[in-house]
Amino acid sequence: MPKEKPTSPTAAELLARYDKACFKAAHEIINFYSTSFSMATRLLRGQVKEDVRNLYAMVRIADEIVDGTAEGAGLSPAEIEKRLDDYEAAVLAAPAQRFHVDPVLHAWGYSARRCGFKEEHVRAFFASMRRDVDQTTYDQESFEDYVYGSAEVIGLMCLDAFLVSHPVGEEEYATLTHGARSLGAAFQKVNFLRDLAEDSGLLGRTYFPELREGNLTESTKDALIADIRVDLDAAYACVPLLPTDARLGVQAAADLFAELTDRIDARAASDVATRRVSVPPARKSYILARAVKRAAFSPHNTSDSSGARS
């Protein structure tokens, strides 16, 4: 019998293949820049995993514009701000187009449409990134604004991804919103402490208002750690309310940053100010395995939750 000729892929199949390639590109960016976060996203399930990776890839590109990479390429502060403005415009426009030649914008646009990421959150994020072009110190009000835009809204967009297929009531949504913002804030504050030497020495930035007038002291470090733990506690309280598609990954991410917090707490303030603290790979693997067990025995399961939010 004559062999059947292979059929050519349809246009829809070609687009689906390109989607997957762009998702993979987004994952590679996150995997390269943040091993901890990349490991945690592996425990997310289904399309949620791709959505969160696509979101963070976009965020990472914006970070690179303002965190020294563009400067390393010879761009002036004015040129860096222009590139950031152009990227913000591209990010905001991306959901309206089904195809992009930029893999990260393509992946971001796909997930932004699916999850309904809010324009106000995107604009708040870029407003914080814009501060990094020329602002070097913060008072309490501007610090809180920066943390909201650079981290808390990322938590809120992750929550949008988590709840696409799992609508919840207004009261539960408010609780989850608080948890998402708290976790984002905790992550950012831990990063500020971990990267203290790089931010001040290489980029000339001092984020914590407490450090505007002097070096990190033991008492200041203790106060900052205590504040981070308040945020982590608020986030942990909400983990059992998350859909099962998201719960494992969020539990793991929170545990990894809690471990980093403990390691920073165990170091002398002078050491934290001059050396980057990290979690060894073997310890990260153990934490991820432990997170699976902790989330599996959670008494709550909202994967079949009903109700709606306006």
C-alpha positions, -999 to +999 in steps of 0.1 A: +000+000+000+013+035-008+024+055+022+002+084+033+018+117+028+024+135+060+000+163+066+013+198+071+005+214+104-023+239+104-019+275+112-034+269+146-010+241+153+019+263+143+007+290+167+003+266+195+039+253+189+052+289+190+033+295+222+051+266+238+085+278+225+078+312+241+068+297+274+100+277+274+120+309+267+102+326+297+111+296+319+148+298+309+150+334+318+136+327+353+157+296+357+189+316+349+182+346+371+165+330+401+171+293+409+149+295+441+119+309+423+124+285+394+124+256+417+092+267+434+074+272+401+080+235+393+055+227+420+027+248+404+003+228+382-012+231+348-014+265+330-008+283+363+028+273+361+032+288+326+013+320+336+035+327+366+067+320+346+055+343+318+047+371+343+081+368+360+100+368+327+085+401+318+093+415+352+129+402+349+134+421+316+122+453+332+146+447+361+175+443+338+168+476+321+173+495+354+196+472+374+229+479+356+226+458+324+215+487+302+242+509+318+267+482+311+258+485+274+266+522+275+231+537+279+228+570+297+201+575+324+179+593+300+183+565+274+176+539+301+144+557+311+133+559+274+139+521+270+118+515+302+090+537+288+091+519+255+090+485+273+061+495+295+042+506+264+049+473+247+039+453+278+006+472+281-001+467+244+009+430+243-024+415+254-043+430+225-021+411+199-020+374+195+015+372+180+047+389+189+082+384+175+096+389+211+091+356+229+088+372+264+062+397+252+043+369+234+043+347+265+033+377+287+005+387+264-009+352+263-010+350+301-022+386+306-052+378+284-060+345+302-056+359+337-069+394+332-038+411+346-048+446+355-033+477+338-031+495+371-009+468+385+014+469+355+017+507+357+024+505+394+052+480+387+068+502+361+065+533+383+087+515+409+112+505+382+113+541+370+124+551+405+155+529+401+168+551+373+177+580+395+164+576+431+190+563+456+173+567+490+138+563+504+117+577+533+090+554+548+063+566+524+083+563+492+097+529+504+062+515+509+052+528+475+083+512+459+076+478+476+040+480+465+048+485+429+079+463+426+066+433+446+031+435+460+014+439+427+034+409+414+018+389+442-016+403+431-011+393+395+000+358+406-032+356+426-051+365+394-035+336+377-043+312+406-080+321+406-087+320+369-105+286+373-112+289+410-135+319+417-139+328+454-162+350+474-155+386+482-144+380+518-120+352+509-107+372+480-099+401+504-080+377+526-061+362+497-053+397+485-037+406+518-017+373+518-005+379+482+007+415+490+023+403+522+043+376+505+054+399+477+065+424+503+084+398+523+102+386+492+113+421+483+125+430+518+145+398+521+161+405+487+170+440+499+188+426+529+204+398+509+216+422+482+226+451+505+263+451+495+255+450+457+227+476+459+248+501+478+282+493+464+274+487+427+241+505+421+244+532+448+210+525+462+198+523+498+162+511+500+155+508+537+147+542+553+164+530+584+198+529+566+197+564+551+218+579+579+242+550+586+253+514+584+233+483+592+234+477+630+223+446+649+193+463+663+183+476+629+188+442+613+166+426+641+138+451+634+139+445+597+139+407+602+109+410+626+090+430+600+098+404+573+085+377+595+052+395+601+047+396+563+056+359+560+032+350+588+004+368+570+012+350+538+014+316+554-020+321+569-034+323+534-016+293+518-043+268+529-069+289+511-052+287+477-063+263+450-043+231+448-028+242+415-010+270+433-007+259+469+025+237+465+044+263+446+035+292+470+043+270+501+077+262+486+085+298+477+075+310+511+096+283+528+127+291+507+125+328+516+118+320+552+150+299+552+169+328+537+155+351+563+167+327+591+202+326+575+204+364+573+192+365+610+220+342+620+247+364+604+263+394+620+250+427+607+285+436+594+286+403+575+251+409+560+262+444+548+292+431+530+285+395+518+255+380+500+237+353+520+223+323+501+206+289+506+227+259+494+212+238+466+209+207+488+190+227+514+167+241+487+158+206+475+150+195+511+128+226+516+109+218+484+103+182+494+092+194+529+068+219+513+051+191+493+044+173+526+032+204+544+008+214+516-005+179+511-017+177+547-034+211+546-069+210+560-083+233+533-088+227+496-104+254+475-099+236+442-136+231+439-146+264+456-177+281+442-189+317+443-178+347+423-163+381+427-172+411+408 
